[in-house]
Amino acid sequence: MTNMVAVTLERVGYAVRGRRIIDAFSTRLATGERSVILGSNGAGKSVLLRLCHGLLKPTDGRIVWETDAGGGVRQALVFQRPVMLSRSALANVSHALAMHGVPRRERVERAAAALSKVGLEHLAGRSARVLSGGEQQRVALARAWAVQPDILFLDEPTANLDPAATREVEAIIHAIHDAGTKIVMTTHNLAQARRIGSEILFIAAGRLVERAPAATFFAAPATEQAARFIHGELP
């Protein structure tokens, strides 16, 4: 059974040298939906994910986690440009398991299983740094999936990939969701937001402008700003 997990942002703000990047942002992201955060470049999407993940601390407001399982919330973040360690694909995944306290005797088996899930078992012994961009992103997803996260944050994970690699990554994202992990993903790509999201959070200038089921958002946006974005009138 899937654990309930939720992250609540209560008037969260983040500023750097007086410039406000996230402004009075309040929402709750919970198990079930594939939540896609949509917005223009510079809207604050990546910063928002880093705040949720804990890489950045809010300058205002607070972030609260909830779960109905003991032991806290397991979470992972996959970046637009994944960082590969100078070792094999298998060792990259095993290292992530070690960082999460998985006993040594379990790591190789779990890492191999994760690579198999993303279709890279045949490249387990290859140096991760010589893999293609799409293959590296799949290693990054295997690394995240191996730790069995309750919630997975994805920061524009296909922004640098060709269409074929994008389709492969999107299929993996759906599989991770189907396995019980909450997905929170950023993109500025409308077509991808339609394919991935069951709900859309549209943000602009660090503020939450609109939140709706994906079908509703694209068919009948509630705000003029969202409508202009959908019709290509905003960058």
N, C-alpha and C positions, 0 to 999 in steps of 0.2 A: 504493500500500500504506500502511496506517495505521501511523504511528510508535508504538512502545511508549513510554508515559510512565507514570510512577508517582510518587506522593508518599507518603513514609513518615513517620509521626509516632511518635517514640520518647519515651514517657512525658512528653508535652507538658503543661505546666501554664501557666495564665495567671491572675494575681491582680491585683486593683486595691484599694489601700488595705486590704490584709489579707483581702479577700474573694476566695475562690477560685472562679473562673468555669469554668475548664477544669482538670481534675484527673487527672494521670497517664494521659493519653490516648494509647494506642498502637494504630495500625492502619496498613494499607497500601492505598492506593487506586490501582488500575492500569487501563490501557486495557481496554475491553471492556464492563464492566458499566455500567449507568446506576445510580449509587449515590445513594440517597435517604437523607438524614439526617433521622430522624423523632424528634420529641420535643415535649413541652409547651412553651408559651411560657415563656421564662426558663430553658430547659434548657441553653443555651449554644450553640445551633446557629449563630447569626450570628457569634458570636465565633470559633467554630471555623473557619468559612469565611475570615474575615479573617486568621486566623493562617496558614492554608494559602496564601492569596493573597499574604501578605507585608505586609499593611497594619498588622498587629500583630506584635510580637516576643514569643515565648514567655518567660515568666519562669522556666520549668523545661523541661528536655528539649530536643529538637532536631527539626527538620523537614528531611528529606533528599529531594531530587529525583533521579529517574533518567530517562534517555531513551536510545534507541538511535540517535537522529539527532544530527547535528552542530548546533552553534549554540544549544544550550540549549532550554528548554521555553517555548513560547508559551502564555500563559494569559490568561484574562479573567474578570471578575466582574460579574454583573448584579445590581443591588440591588432590593429590594422597591419602593422609590420611586426610579425613575431620575431622574438630574439631566440636564436638557436644556439645552444651550447656547442662547443667544439668537440663533439663526440657523436656517436651513432644516434639514429632516430630512436632506437630502443633505449639507449642510455639516457636520452633527453626525457623520455617518459618516466623511466625508472627514477631519475633524479627528482622529478616532481613528486612522486610517491614518497620518496625519502623525506622530502621537505614537509610532507603531511604526516610523518610519523608511521608510515606503513612498514612493518617488519621486513627485514632484508629478504627472508625466505619467500615472501609473497610478491616481491616487486617485479621480478622478471616475468612471471606468469601473467600478472595483471597488466603490465606494460605491453606484452605481446598481444594480449586479448584486445587492448584498446587500439593498437595499430591495426589489428585485423578488422575491427569495427569501422575504421575509416579507410579500409582498402589498401593499407600500406605494409602488410605483413612481409611482402617480398622485398621491401626496402629497409627492414629492421636493422640490418648491419651496416647500411650506408651512412656515411657522414651526413648529418642533417644539414650542414651548411652548403653542401653541393646540390641539394635537392632544388627542384623548381619552386617558384613562389607558391603555386597551388599546393604542392606536396608539403612545403614547410607549414603552410596554414593548416593542412590536415594533421601534421604532427602536433601543432599547437592545440588543435581540437582534441586529439587523442590524449595529450598531456592533461588537458582540463577534464575530459570525460573519465579518465582513469581514477581520479580522486573522488568520483561519484558526488559531484556537487549538488546541493539542493537548489542552487541558483547559479546560472552562468551568464556573465556579462560579456557582450560581444561588441567591440568598438569598430564598426565598419569593416567587418572581417573579409570582405571581397573587394574592397575599393581598388586594389592593385592587381586584380586577377582578370584573366580573359574569360569569355562567356562559358567555355567548357569547365574551367576550374571553378567558376562561380556556381554553376549548377551542382557540381560535386560537393562543394562546401555547404550549399543550401540544403542538400539532401541529408547531410550529416547533422545539421542543426535541427531539422525535423525529427531525425532519429533520436537525438539527445532529448528533445522535448517529449517524444513518445515514451522514452524510458523513465520519465518522471521528473526531469530537471526543469525548473522554471527558467525561461529564456527572456533576457532583457537585451535588446540589440539596438544599436544606433545605425542610421543610414540617412543619406540625402537622396537616395534612389527610389523614386515613386514605385516603379515596377517591382523592385525587390520588396519594398514595404507591403505591397499587395500580396506577394507570394508568401512572405514569412509571417506577417503580423496577423493575429486575431484581434488585437486592439492597437490603436495608434495614439501616441502622445506627441502632439505637435508643439514644438518649442521655437521661440524666437527671442533673440536678445536675452537669453538666460531665463526666460519666463515660460511657464506652461500656459499656452494659449488655448489649447483644446485637447480633450481626451474623449475617444469614442470607439465603439467597435469598428474594425477596419472597413466593413462594408458600408456602414453609415458615414464614416469620415469621407470616403471617396465619392459616395453618391450624393451626399448632402452635407457638406461641411457647415458647421454652425457659425463660423466667423469669416469675415471678409479676408482676413490675413491668410487663413488656411486655404480658402478658395483661390486666392491669387497664387499661392505656392503650387497648388495642384495644377493650375493652368499655365504654369511656367512664367508667371509674371513677377516672381521673386527669384533671386539668384540661388 
